[in-house]
């Protein structure tokens, strides 16, 4: 019997930095009904014209293997790695969190921000914009704590991830 357990995977893809590559990768996901929970992409090797795409997705282990195989067959994909399978990795994201409040909720928001090592990057008489970097779960917890204190808006970068130690994808 096949394992039907749903797992989360951080998939890193090294691609040619050219027009349309991201659309092809995303098209593969949407065309097969795979969900993308987080997506980041940026140039990483200027001299080689390469970009790195980090995608957080979920599915059964068999579905994750299918995703990796299908993405690996796309041109111009150089490498595909499931960092959750490769071994220990570092995965972080950044969020900007706007809180609109006054009085005691405002003071409490500042206390919580300090505990989470969030930095106030914009302050007005009635609002804060906090910058917070860390694991997805940390950001989720911070945002949940800000809801009753006047959470107004959130912008997140998505996960950036890399293998720990000397290994590379």
KEVEX-277537 format. One record per residue: residue in one letter; x, y, z of N, C-alpha, C in turn. Coordinates in nm, 2 decimals, m for minus. Example, Ala and Ser with C-alpha at 12.3 -4.5 7.8 and 13.67 -1.06 7.14 Angstrom:
<recs>
<"A",<1.32,m0.57,0.78>,<1.23,m0.45,0.78>,<1.32,m0.33,0.78>>;
<"S",<1.28,m0.22,0.71>,<1.37,m0.11,0.71>,<1.29,0.00,0.79>>;
</recs>
This chain:
<recs>
<"X",<0.08,m0.12,0.00>,<0.00,0.00,0.00>,<0.09,0.13,0.00>>;
<"X",<0.05,0.22,m0.08>,<0.13,0.35,m0.09>,<0.11,0.44,0.03>>;
<"X",<0.21,0.51,0.06>,<0.20,0.61,0.17>,<0.12,0.73,0.13>>;
<"X",<0.01,0.76,0.19>,<m0.08,0.87,0.16>,<m0.05,0.99,0.25>>;
<"X",<0.05,0.98,0.33>,<0.08,1.09,0.42>,<0.12,1.22,0.34>>;
<"X",<0.06,1.33,0.38>,<0.10,1.46,0.31>,<0.22,1.51,0.38>>;
<"X",<0.32,1.54,0.30>,<0.45,1.60,0.35>,<0.47,1.74,0.29>>;
<"X",<0.54,1.82,0.35>,<0.58,1.95,0.30>,<0.73,1.93,0.24>>;
<"X",<0.75,2.00,0.13>,<0.89,1.99,0.07>,<0.94,2.13,0.03>>;
<"X",<1.06,2.15,0.05>,<1.13,2.27,0.00>,<1.21,2.23,m0.12>>;
<"X",<1.17,2.27,m0.24>,<1.24,2.23,m0.36>,<1.31,2.35,m0.42>>;
<"X",<1.44,2.33,m0.44>,<1.53,2.43,m0.50>,<1.56,2.39,m0.64>>;
<"X",<1.55,2.49,m0.73>,<1.57,2.46,m0.87>,<1.67,2.57,m0.93>>;
<"X",<1.77,2.52,m0.99>,<1.87,2.61,m1.05>,<1.83,2.61,m1.20>>;
<"X",<1.81,2.73,m1.25>,<1.76,2.75,m1.39>,<1.84,2.85,m1.47>>;
<"X",<1.83,2.85,m1.60>,<1.88,2.96,m1.68>,<1.80,3.08,m1.66>>;
<"X",<1.86,3.20,m1.64>,<1.79,3.32,m1.61>,<1.75,3.38,m1.74>>;
<"X",<1.64,3.34,m1.79>,<1.59,3.39,m1.92>,<1.43,3.41,m1.91>>;
<"X",<1.38,3.48,m2.00>,<1.24,3.51,m2.00>,<1.16,3.38,m2.02>>;
<"X",<1.05,3.37,m1.94>,<0.96,3.26,m1.96>,<0.99,3.13,m1.87>>;
<"X",<1.11,3.12,m1.81>,<1.14,3.00,m1.74>,<1.05,2.99,m1.62>>;
<"X",<1.03,3.09,m1.54>,<0.94,3.09,m1.42>,<0.80,3.05,m1.47>>;
<"X",<0.75,3.10,m1.57>,<0.62,3.07,m1.62>,<0.61,2.92,m1.66>>;
<"X",<0.71,2.86,m1.71>,<0.71,2.72,m1.74>,<0.71,2.63,m1.62>>;
<"X",<0.79,2.67,m1.52>,<0.79,2.60,m1.39>,<0.65,2.61,m1.32>>;
<"X",<0.60,2.73,m1.31>,<0.47,2.75,m1.25>,<0.36,2.68,m1.33>>;
<"X",<0.37,2.68,m1.46>,<0.27,2.62,m1.55>,<0.26,2.47,m1.52>>;
<"X",<0.38,2.41,m1.49>,<0.38,2.27,m1.46>,<0.30,2.24,m1.33>>;
<"X",<0.32,2.32,m1.23>,<0.25,2.31,m1.11>,<0.10,2.33,m1.13>>;
<"X",<0.06,2.43,m1.19>,<m0.08,2.46,m1.21>,<m0.15,2.36,m1.30>>;
<"X",<m0.08,2.32,m1.40>,<m0.14,2.22,m1.50>,<m0.17,2.09,m1.44>>;
<"X",<m0.09,2.05,m1.34>,<m0.11,1.92,m1.27>,<m0.18,1.93,m1.14>>;
<"X",<m0.23,2.05,m1.10>,<m0.30,2.07,m0.98>,<m0.22,2.07,m0.85>>;
<"X",<m0.09,2.09,m0.86>,<0.00,2.10,m0.75>,<m0.01,2.24,m0.69>>;
<"X",<m0.01,2.24,m0.55>,<m0.02,2.37,m0.49>,<0.12,2.42,m0.45>>;
<"X",<0.14,2.55,m0.47>,<0.26,2.62,m0.43>,<0.23,2.70,m0.31>>;
<"X",<0.29,2.67,m0.19>,<0.27,2.74,m0.07>,<0.36,2.86,m0.06>>;
<"X",<0.48,2.86,m0.12>,<0.57,2.97,m0.11>,<0.66,2.96,m0.24>>;
<"X",<0.70,3.08,m0.29>,<0.78,3.08,m0.41>,<0.87,3.20,m0.40>>;
<"X",<1.00,3.18,m0.42>,<1.10,3.29,m0.44>,<1.18,3.26,m0.56>>;
<"X",<1.23,3.36,m0.62>,<1.32,3.35,m0.74>,<1.41,3.47,m0.75>>;
<"X",<1.54,3.45,m0.77>,<1.63,3.56,m0.79>,<1.75,3.51,m0.86>>;
<"X",<1.82,3.60,m0.93>,<1.95,3.56,m0.99>,<2.05,3.52,m0.88>>;
<"X",<2.13,3.42,m0.91>,<2.23,3.38,m0.81>,<2.37,3.37,m0.87>>;
<"X",<2.38,3.35,m1.00>,<2.51,3.34,m1.07>,<2.50,3.43,m1.20>>;
<"X",<2.55,3.56,m1.18>,<2.54,3.66,m1.29>,<2.62,3.61,m1.41>>;
<"X",<2.74,3.56,m1.38>,<2.83,3.53,m1.50>,<2.77,3.41,m1.58>>;
<"X",<2.70,3.32,m1.51>,<2.64,3.21,m1.58>,<2.50,3.23,m1.62>>;
<"X",<2.44,3.34,m1.58>,<2.30,3.38,m1.61>,<2.21,3.27,m1.55>>;
<"X",<2.23,3.24,m1.42>,<2.15,3.14,m1.36>,<2.07,3.21,m1.24>>;
<"X",<1.95,3.16,m1.22>,<1.86,3.20,m1.11>,<1.82,3.07,m1.03>>;
<"X",<1.79,3.10,m0.90>,<1.74,2.99,m0.82>,<1.60,3.02,m0.78>>;
<"X",<1.52,2.91,m0.80>,<1.38,2.91,m0.76>,<1.37,2.82,m0.64>>;
<"X",<1.30,2.88,m0.53>,<1.27,2.80,m0.41>,<1.12,2.79,m0.40>>;
<"X",<1.07,2.66,m0.40>,<0.93,2.64,m0.39>,<0.90,2.55,m0.27>>;
<"X",<0.80,2.60,m0.19>,<0.75,2.51,m0.08>,<0.62,2.46,m0.13>>;
<"X",<0.61,2.33,m0.13>,<0.48,2.26,m0.18>,<0.45,2.14,m0.09>>;
<"X",<0.34,2.08,m0.11>,<0.31,1.96,m0.02>,<0.24,1.86,m0.11>>;
<"X",<0.24,1.74,m0.06>,<0.18,1.63,m0.13>,<0.23,1.50,m0.07>>;
<"X",<0.19,1.39,m0.12>,<0.24,1.26,m0.08>,<0.38,1.25,m0.13>>;
<"X",<0.46,1.16,m0.06>,<0.60,1.14,m0.11>,<0.61,1.11,m0.26>>;
<"X",<0.51,1.03,m0.31>,<0.51,1.00,m0.45>,<0.48,1.12,m0.54>>;
<"X",<0.39,1.21,m0.50>,<0.37,1.34,m0.57>,<0.49,1.43,m0.57>>;
<"X",<0.56,1.44,m0.46>,<0.68,1.52,m0.45>,<0.79,1.46,m0.55>>;
<"X",<0.80,1.33,m0.56>,<0.90,1.27,m0.65>,<0.86,1.30,m0.80>>;
<"X",<0.72,1.30,m0.82>,<0.68,1.33,m0.96>,<0.71,1.48,m0.99>>;
<"X",<0.68,1.57,m0.90>,<0.71,1.71,m0.92>,<0.86,1.73,m0.95>>;
<"X",<0.95,1.67,m0.87>,<1.09,1.68,m0.90>,<1.13,1.63,m1.04>>;
<"X",<1.08,1.51,m1.07>,<1.11,1.45,m1.20>,<1.06,1.54,m1.32>>;
<"X",<0.94,1.59,m1.31>,<0.88,1.67,m1.41>,<0.95,1.80,m1.43>>;
<"X",<0.98,1.87,m1.31>,<1.06,1.99,m1.32>,<1.20,1.97,m1.38>>;
<"X",<1.26,1.86,m1.34>,<1.39,1.83,m1.39>,<1.40,1.81,m1.54>>;
<"X",<1.29,1.77,m1.60>,<1.28,1.75,m1.75>,<1.26,1.88,m1.82>>;
<"X",<1.22,1.99,m1.75>,<1.20,2.12,m1.82>,<1.33,2.18,m1.87>>;
<"X",<1.33,2.24,m1.98>,<1.45,2.31,m2.03>,<1.42,2.46,m2.01>>;
<"X",<1.51,2.53,m1.95>,<1.65,2.51,m1.92>,<1.67,2.50,m1.76>>;
<"X",<1.63,2.38,m1.71>,<1.65,2.35,m1.57>,<1.79,2.28,m1.56>>;
<"X",<1.88,2.33,m1.47>,<2.01,2.26,m1.45>,<2.01,2.16,m1.34>>;
<"X",<1.94,2.19,m1.23>,<1.94,2.10,m1.11>,<1.81,2.12,m1.03>>;
<"X",<1.77,2.01,m0.97>,<1.65,2.02,m0.89>,<1.69,1.94,m0.76>>;
<"X",<1.66,2.00,m0.64>,<1.68,1.93,m0.52>,<1.57,1.95,m0.42>>;
<"X",<1.53,1.84,m0.36>,<1.43,1.85,m0.25>,<1.51,1.87,m0.12>>;
<"X",<1.53,1.99,m0.07>,<1.61,2.01,0.05>,<1.57,1.94,0.17>>;
<"X",<1.44,1.90,0.18>,<1.39,1.83,0.29>,<1.44,1.68,0.29>>;
<"X",<1.47,1.64,0.17>,<1.53,1.50,0.15>,<1.68,1.50,0.15>>;
<"X",<1.74,1.60,0.10>,<1.89,1.61,0.09>,<1.96,1.60,0.23>>;
<"X",<1.90,1.66,0.33>,<1.96,1.67,0.46>,<1.93,1.80,0.53>>;
<"X",<2.01,1.83,0.63>,<1.98,1.95,0.70>,<2.00,2.07,0.61>>;
<"X",<1.90,2.16,0.63>,<1.90,2.29,0.55>,<1.85,2.40,0.63>>;
<"X",<1.88,2.52,0.59>,<1.84,2.64,0.65>,<1.73,2.70,0.56>>;
<"X",<1.61,2.73,0.62>,<1.50,2.79,0.54>,<1.45,2.91,0.62>>;
<"X",<1.45,3.03,0.56>,<1.40,3.15,0.63>,<1.32,3.23,0.53>>;
<"X",<1.24,3.32,0.59>,<1.16,3.41,0.51>,<1.15,3.54,0.59>>;
<"X",<1.12,3.65,0.52>,<1.11,3.78,0.58>,<0.96,3.83,0.57>>;
<"X",<0.91,3.90,0.67>,<0.78,3.96,0.66>,<0.78,4.10,0.70>>;
<"X",<0.70,4.18,0.64>,<0.67,4.32,0.69>,<0.52,4.31,0.74>>;
<"X",<0.51,4.35,0.87>,<0.38,4.33,0.94>,<0.33,4.47,0.99>>;
<"X",<0.22,4.52,0.94>,<0.17,4.65,0.98>,<0.06,4.63,1.09>>;
<"X",<0.08,4.70,1.20>,<m0.01,4.70,1.31>,<m0.06,4.84,1.34>>;
<"X",<m0.19,4.86,1.34>,<m0.25,4.99,1.36>,<m0.32,4.98,1.50>>;
<"X",<m0.27,5.06,1.59>,<m0.33,5.06,1.73>,<m0.28,5.18,1.81>>;
<"X",<m0.34,5.19,1.93>,<m0.30,5.29,2.02>,<m0.32,5.24,2.16>>;
<"X",<m0.26,5.31,2.26>,<m0.28,5.27,2.40>,<m0.21,5.14,2.43>>;
<"X",<m0.28,5.06,2.52>,<m0.22,4.94,2.57>,<m0.19,4.84,2.45>>;
<"X",<m0.28,4.82,2.35>,<m0.24,4.73,2.25>,<m0.11,4.77,2.17>>;
<"X",<m0.09,4.90,2.16>,<0.03,4.95,2.09>,<0.16,4.91,2.17>>;
<"X",<0.15,4.93,2.31>,<0.26,4.89,2.40>,<0.28,4.74,2.39>>;
<"X",<0.17,4.66,2.39>,<0.19,4.52,2.39>,<0.25,4.47,2.26>>;
<"X",<0.21,4.54,2.15>,<0.27,4.50,2.02>,<0.42,4.52,2.02>>;
<"X",<0.47,4.63,2.08>,<0.61,4.66,2.09>,<0.68,4.55,2.18>>;
<"X",<0.62,4.51,2.29>,<0.68,4.41,2.37>,<0.69,4.28,2.30>>;
<"X",<0.59,4.24,2.23>,<0.59,4.11,2.15>,<0.70,4.12,2.04>>;
<"X",<0.70,4.23,1.97>,<0.80,4.25,1.87>,<0.94,4.24,1.92>>;
<"X",<0.97,4.29,2.04>,<1.10,4.28,2.10>,<1.13,4.13,2.13>>;
<"X",<1.03,4.06,2.18>,<1.06,3.92,2.22>,<1.09,3.84,2.09>>;
<"X",<1.03,3.88,1.98>,<1.05,3.80,1.85>,<1.17,3.86,1.77>>;
<"X",<1.23,3.96,1.83>,<1.34,4.03,1.76>,<1.30,4.09,1.63>>;
<"X",<1.17,4.14,1.62>,<1.12,4.21,1.51>,<1.17,4.36,1.52>>;
<"X",<1.20,4.42,1.41>,<1.25,4.56,1.41>,<1.14,4.65,1.35>>;
<"X",<1.11,4.76,1.42>,<1.02,4.86,1.37>,<1.09,4.94,1.26>>;
<"X",<1.04,4.92,1.14>,<1.11,4.99,1.03>,<1.03,5.12,0.99>>;
<"X",<0.91,5.13,1.04>,<0.83,5.25,1.02>,<0.74,5.27,1.14>>;
<"X",<0.73,5.39,1.18>,<0.65,5.42,1.30>,<0.57,5.55,1.28>>;
<"X",<0.44,5.55,1.31>,<0.36,5.68,1.31>,<0.30,5.68,1.45>>;
<"X",<0.22,5.78,1.47>,<0.15,5.79,1.60>,<0.05,5.68,1.62>>;
<"X",<0.00,5.62,1.51>,<m0.10,5.51,1.52>,<m0.06,5.38,1.46>>;
<"X",<0.06,5.37,1.41>,<0.09,5.24,1.34>,<0.24,5.21,1.35>>;
<"X",<0.27,5.08,1.33>,<0.41,5.03,1.32>,<0.41,4.94,1.20>>;
<"X",<0.53,4.94,1.13>,<0.56,4.83,1.04>,<0.68,4.76,1.09>>;
<"X",<0.66,4.63,1.12>,<0.77,4.55,1.18>,<0.83,4.47,1.07>>;
<"X",<0.96,4.45,1.08>,<1.03,4.36,0.99>,<1.08,4.24,1.07>>;
<"X",<1.05,4.12,1.02>,<1.08,4.00,1.10>,<1.13,3.90,1.00>>;
<"X",<1.24,3.84,1.04>,<1.31,3.73,0.96>,<1.32,3.60,1.04>>;
<"X",<1.29,3.49,0.98>,<1.30,3.36,1.05>,<1.23,3.25,0.98>>;
<"X",<1.22,3.14,1.06>,<1.14,3.03,1.01>,<1.00,3.06,0.99>>;
<"X",<0.93,3.00,0.89>,<0.79,3.02,0.86>,<0.71,3.02,0.99>>;
<"X",<0.73,2.92,1.07>,<0.65,2.90,1.20>,<0.66,3.02,1.29>>;
<"X",<0.78,3.08,1.30>,<0.81,3.20,1.38>,<0.72,3.31,1.33>>;
<"X",<0.73,3.34,1.20>,<0.65,3.44,1.14>,<0.50,3.42,1.16>>;
<"X",<0.45,3.30,1.14>,<0.31,3.27,1.16>,<0.27,3.30,1.31>>;
<"X",<0.35,3.26,1.40>,<0.32,3.29,1.54>,<0.32,3.44,1.57>>;
<"X",<0.41,3.51,1.52>,<0.41,3.66,1.54>,<0.29,3.72,1.48>>;
<"X",<0.25,3.68,1.36>,<0.13,3.74,1.30>,<0.01,3.70,1.38>>;
<"X",<0.00,3.58,1.43>,<m0.12,3.54,1.51>,<m0.13,3.63,1.63>>;
<"X",<m0.02,3.66,1.70>,<m0.02,3.74,1.82>,<m0.05,3.88,1.79>>;
<"X",<m0.03,3.93,1.67>,<m0.06,4.07,1.63>,<m0.21,4.09,1.59>>;
<"X",<m0.27,3.98,1.56>,<m0.42,3.99,1.51>,<m0.50,4.07,1.61>>;
<"X",<m0.50,4.03,1.74>,<m0.59,4.11,1.83>,<m0.54,4.25,1.87>>;
<"X",<m0.42,4.28,1.83>,<m0.35,4.40,1.87>,<m0.36,4.51,1.75>>;
<"X",<m0.43,4.47,1.64>,<m0.45,4.57,1.54>,<m0.38,4.53,1.41>>;
<"X",<m0.35,4.41,1.38>,<m0.29,4.37,1.26>,<m0.37,4.42,1.14>>;
<"X",<m0.30,4.50,1.05>,<m0.37,4.56,0.94>,<m0.33,4.50,0.80>>;
<"X",<m0.20,4.46,0.79>,<m0.15,4.41,0.66>,<m0.02,4.33,0.68>>;
<"X",<0.00,4.24,0.59>,<0.12,4.15,0.60>,<0.17,4.14,0.46>>;
<"X",<0.30,4.15,0.44>,<0.37,4.12,0.32>,<0.49,4.02,0.35>>;
<"X",<0.49,3.91,0.28>,<0.59,3.81,0.31>,<0.67,3.78,0.18>>;
<"X",<0.80,3.74,0.20>,<0.89,3.72,0.09>,<0.88,3.58,0.03>>;
<"X",<0.84,3.48,0.11>,<0.85,3.34,0.07>,<0.98,3.29,0.12>>;
<"X",<0.99,3.16,0.12>,<1.11,3.09,0.18>,<1.23,3.09,0.09>>;
<"X",<1.34,3.13,0.14>,<1.47,3.12,0.08>,<1.54,3.00,0.16>>;
<"X",<1.60,2.91,0.09>,<1.65,2.79,0.16>,<1.78,2.75,0.09>>;
<"X",<1.87,2.68,0.18>,<2.00,2.64,0.13>,<2.04,2.52,0.22>>;
<"X",<2.12,2.43,0.16>,<2.17,2.31,0.23>,<2.28,2.36,0.33>>;
<"X",<2.27,2.30,0.45>,<2.38,2.33,0.55>,<2.51,2.26,0.51>>;
<"X",<2.62,2.32,0.56>,<2.75,2.26,0.53>,<2.80,2.28,0.40>>;
<"X",<2.90,2.21,0.35>,<2.97,2.24,0.23>,<2.90,2.19,0.10>>;
<"X",<2.80,2.10,0.11>,<2.72,2.05,0.00>,<2.64,2.16,m0.07>>;
<"X",<2.62,2.15,m0.20>,<2.54,2.24,m0.28>,<2.44,2.16,m0.36>>;
<"X",<2.34,2.23,m0.41>,<2.25,2.16,m0.50>,<2.32,2.14,m0.63>>;
</recs>
